[in-house]
Amino acid sequence: MKVQFANDSSASAGLFAAGVKTPQTWPEALAFIEGADFSDPGIVVPDWIIQVQGGNVLAEAGTDATAFVTLPAAEVGVICGTGEWPRFALTDGGSFTLEE
């Protein structure tokens, strides 16, 4: 799937996607992401969160970016992140379900 990201903000930003295995839900994944310390080298992402291949689209302020992603048959959620690694300001873009 082709993803186009238009960053019309005044800061660098990224669009990130992840799948969620049932019975967990996108709100549970979002709660994990919002509470995670990504600077911790020992961080363990739950096995019910599915990494999306090519699922990160990064764009500098005022620019557009395009990526090709492989989405799983699952509930898929997206977030927009701004800020410096490892602390980001996150905005939930919601989720949708892809059937097999």
Buried (B, 14 or more C-beta within 10 A) or exposed (E): EEBEBEBEEEEBBBBBBBBBBEEBBBEBBBEBBEEEEEEEEEEEBEEBBBEBEEBBBBBEEEEEBEBEBEBBEBBBBBBBBBEEEEEBEBEBEEBEEEEE
